Amino acid sequence: TLSLTDTHLEGPFGEMHGYVFKSQGHPCPLYTVKAMSYRDNAILPVSNPGLCTDETHTLIGSLVATEAKELAIESGLPILDAFMPYEAQALWLILKVDLKGLQALKTTPEEFCKKVGDIYFRTKVGFIVHEIILVADDIDIFNFKEVIWAYVTRHTPVADQMAFDDVTSFPLAPFVSQSSRSKTMKGGKCVTNCIFRQQYERSFDYITCNFEKGYPKGLVDKVNENWKRYGYK
């Protein structure tokens, strides 16, 4: 049973961002357990929250990403897809931007970042998100290796990040709960533009220096076939 009046100090229990802060529990509603049933060879489809990946990241992150894509469609944003990478502990939201649609808006990075932040950070969808990362449509946002490559090479820290200091913080984020921001519960969120400024106006060609994209497709296919002939999979 769950008491509507009695509370008890929670935990200790690991949270979704990977920490247990000692002596920082909160009074929570008291559950009283009088009996427990069980079955042979039971499967427990849950896991303790912590470092990725656990059900917090796969469930909450996926649901938020789905809602984020829906919100983009409703708001007329040129967003092809949305994802919250597990490695970012459900604090990052990656938005894959349709460059042709972006160019049709005839906007600037600053204007677009402001628009995106206002749409997401002021709704329930963006409550747990602290950084929205905009990437071009050549990035596979479900491949964290590509996401982090775009992040570190396509934005200038601070200059290409727009802060939103008046929106509600997510109280479970460690950099919120362990700082003075825990008193105000405001800000600490930003939109990071990882799209080259030229791409807001026109096509901007570059070659990705890796095996799959840096060489002609015919050559890539030939090399892959040779590996099979050598006996590799």
C-alpha positions as CSV (number, residue, x, y, z in Angstrom):
1,T,0.0,0.0,0.0
2,L,1.1,3.6,-0.6
3,S,0.5,6.1,2.2
4,L,-0.9,9.5,1.3
5,T,0.4,11.0,4.5
6,D,3.5,9.1,5.8
7,T,7.0,9.6,4.3
8,H,10.4,8.0,4.7
9,L,13.9,8.9,3.6
10,E,14.5,7.4,0.2
11,G,17.4,5.3,-1.0
12,P,20.3,5.1,-1.4
13,F,19.4,4.5,-5.0
14,G,21.4,5.2,-8.2
15,E,19.9,7.7,-10.5
16,M,19.7,7.9,-14.3
17,H,22.8,10.0,-14.6
18,G,25.1,7.6,-12.8
19,Y,25.6,8.9,-9.3
20,V,24.6,8.2,-5.7
21,F,25.2,11.3,-3.6
22,K,25.4,10.2,0.0
23,S,23.2,11.8,2.6
24,Q,21.2,13.6,0.0
25,G,18.0,11.6,0.1
26,H,14.5,13.1,0.2
27,P,11.4,12.2,2.2
28,C,9.2,10.1,-0.2
29,P,5.8,8.5,0.1
30,L,5.9,5.4,2.3
31,Y,5.1,2.0,0.8
32,T,4.2,-0.9,3.1
33,V,4.8,-4.4,1.7
34,K,3.0,-7.2,3.5
35,A,3.6,-10.0,1.0
36,M,5.7,-10.8,-2.1
37,S,4.8,-13.4,-4.7
38,Y,7.3,-15.1,-7.0
39,R,7.5,-17.6,-9.8
40,D,10.2,-20.0,-10.9
41,N,12.6,-18.8,-13.5
42,A,11.2,-15.3,-13.5
43,I,12.5,-12.6,-15.8
44,L,12.9,-9.1,-14.2
45,P,12.6,-6.6,-17.1
46,V,14.1,-3.7,-15.2
47,S,17.6,-2.5,-14.3
48,N,19.0,-0.1,-11.7
49,P,19.6,3.4,-13.1
50,G,23.2,4.4,-13.6
51,L,25.8,4.6,-16.3
52,C,24.3,3.8,-19.7
53,T,22.7,1.8,-20.8
54,D,19.6,1.2,-18.6
55,E,15.9,1.4,-19.0
56,T,15.8,5.1,-18.1
57,H,17.8,6.0,-21.3
58,T,16.1,3.5,-23.6
59,L,12.6,4.2,-22.4
60,I,12.5,7.8,-21.4
61,G,15.0,8.9,-23.9
62,S,13.2,7.2,-26.8
63,L,9.9,8.5,-25.8
64,V,11.2,12.1,-25.5
65,A,12.9,11.8,-28.9
66,T,9.6,10.5,-30.5
67,E,7.7,13.4,-29.0
68,A,10.5,15.8,-30.1
69,K,10.1,14.7,-33.7
70,E,6.3,15.1,-33.5
71,L,6.7,18.6,-32.1
72,A,9.1,19.5,-34.9
73,I,6.5,18.4,-37.5
74,E,3.7,20.4,-35.7
75,S,5.9,23.4,-35.4
76,G,7.0,23.4,-39.1
77,L,10.7,22.8,-38.3
78,P,12.8,21.1,-41.0
79,I,13.8,18.2,-38.7
80,L,14.2,14.8,-40.3
81,D,14.7,12.8,-37.1
82,A,15.4,13.1,-33.4
83,F,17.3,10.9,-30.9
84,M,18.7,11.0,-27.4
85,P,22.0,9.1,-27.4
86,Y,22.4,6.7,-24.5
87,E,26.0,7.8,-24.0
88,A,24.7,11.3,-23.1
89,Q,22.6,9.9,-20.2
90,A,19.4,11.3,-21.6
91,L,20.6,14.9,-21.3
92,W,21.3,15.5,-25.0
93,L,18.7,15.7,-27.8
94,I,20.1,15.4,-31.3
95,L,18.1,16.9,-34.1
96,K,18.9,16.0,-37.7
97,V,18.1,19.0,-39.9
98,D,17.0,18.8,-43.5
99,L,19.4,21.3,-45.1
100,K,17.2,22.1,-48.1
101,G,14.3,22.8,-45.8
102,L,16.6,24.9,-43.6
103,Q,17.8,27.0,-46.6
104,A,14.2,27.6,-47.6
105,L,13.6,29.3,-44.3
106,K,16.2,32.0,-45.2
107,T,17.2,32.2,-41.6
108,T,20.5,32.5,-39.6
109,P,22.1,30.1,-37.1
110,E,21.2,32.5,-34.3
111,E,17.6,32.9,-35.3
112,F,17.1,29.1,-35.9
113,C,18.8,28.2,-32.5
114,K,16.5,30.7,-30.8
115,K,13.4,29.3,-32.5
116,V,14.4,25.7,-31.6
117,G,15.2,26.5,-28.0
118,D,11.9,28.4,-27.5
119,I,9.9,25.5,-28.9
120,Y,11.5,22.7,-26.9
121,F,12.8,24.2,-23.6
122,R,9.4,25.8,-22.9
123,T,7.4,22.6,-23.3
124,K,7.3,19.3,-21.3
125,V,9.2,17.6,-24.2
126,G,12.4,19.5,-23.4
127,F,12.1,19.2,-19.6
128,I,14.8,16.6,-19.1
129,V,17.0,17.9,-22.0
130,H,19.8,20.3,-21.2
131,E,21.5,20.5,-24.6
132,I,19.9,20.3,-28.0
133,I,22.4,19.6,-30.8
134,L,21.6,20.5,-34.4
135,V,23.4,18.4,-37.0
136,A,23.3,18.3,-40.8
137,D,21.5,15.6,-42.8
138,D,24.8,13.7,-43.6
139,I,25.1,12.6,-40.0
140,D,23.6,9.3,-38.7
141,I,22.2,10.5,-35.4
142,F,21.8,6.9,-34.2
143,N,25.6,6.4,-34.5
144,F,27.2,8.1,-31.5
145,K,30.6,8.0,-33.3
146,E,29.2,10.3,-36.0
147,V,27.4,12.5,-33.6
148,I,30.4,13.2,-31.4
149,W,32.5,13.8,-34.6
150,A,30.1,16.4,-35.8
151,Y,29.8,17.9,-32.3
152,V,33.6,18.5,-31.8
153,T,34.4,19.6,-35.3
154,R,31.4,21.7,-36.4
155,H,30.7,24.1,-33.6
156,T,32.8,26.7,-31.8
157,P,32.2,26.4,-28.1
158,V,30.3,29.4,-26.7
159,A,30.1,31.2,-30.1
160,D,27.8,28.5,-31.7
161,Q,25.9,27.8,-28.5
162,M,22.8,29.8,-27.5
163,A,22.0,29.7,-23.7
164,F,18.5,29.7,-22.3
165,D,18.9,30.9,-18.7
166,D,15.2,31.6,-18.0
167,V,13.8,28.1,-18.6
168,T,13.3,25.4,-16.0
169,S,16.2,23.2,-15.1
170,F,16.0,19.4,-14.7
171,P,16.5,18.9,-11.0
172,L,18.0,15.4,-11.3
173,A,20.9,16.6,-13.6
174,P,24.0,16.4,-11.3
175,F,25.3,19.7,-12.4
176,V,22.0,21.2,-11.3
177,S,21.5,19.3,-8.0
178,Q,25.1,19.8,-6.9
179,S,25.3,23.5,-7.6
180,S,23.6,26.8,-6.6
181,R,21.3,26.3,-9.5
182,S,19.4,23.9,-7.4
183,K,17.9,26.9,-5.5
184,T,16.6,28.7,-8.6
185,M,16.0,25.7,-10.9
186,K,16.5,28.0,-13.8
187,G,18.8,27.8,-16.9
188,G,21.8,25.6,-17.6
189,K,20.4,24.7,-21.0
190,C,21.5,25.5,-24.6
191,V,21.1,24.8,-28.3
192,T,24.4,23.9,-30.0
193,N,24.6,24.6,-33.7
194,C,26.7,21.9,-35.4
195,I,25.8,23.0,-38.9
196,F,28.3,25.1,-40.9
197,R,27.1,28.7,-41.4
198,Q,27.4,28.3,-45.2
199,Q,24.9,25.5,-45.1
200,Y,22.1,27.8,-43.9
201,E,22.3,29.5,-47.3
202,R,23.6,27.0,-49.9
203,S,25.1,23.6,-50.6
204,F,28.5,23.3,-49.0
205,D,30.6,20.4,-50.3
206,Y,33.2,18.5,-48.3
207,I,34.6,15.0,-48.3
208,T,34.3,12.9,-45.2
209,C,37.7,11.3,-44.6
210,N,36.7,7.7,-43.9
211,F,36.5,4.5,-45.8
212,E,32.8,4.5,-46.5
213,K,32.4,8.1,-47.7
214,G,35.9,9.1,-48.7
215,Y,36.3,6.9,-51.7
216,P,34.2,6.0,-54.8
217,K,31.5,3.5,-54.1
218,G,32.8,1.1,-56.7
219,L,36.2,1.0,-55.0
220,V,34.6,0.5,-51.6
221,D,32.5,-2.4,-52.9
222,K,35.5,-4.0,-54.5
223,V,37.6,-3.8,-51.3
224,N,34.8,-5.3,-49.3
225,E,34.3,-8.1,-51.8
226,N,38.1,-8.8,-51.6
227,W,37.9,-9.1,-47.9
228,K,35.2,-11.8,-48.3
229,R,37.4,-13.6,-50.9
230,Y,40.2,-13.6,-48.3
231,G,37.9,-15.4,-45.9
232,Y,37.0,-12.5,-43.7
233,K,33.5,-11.5,-42.7
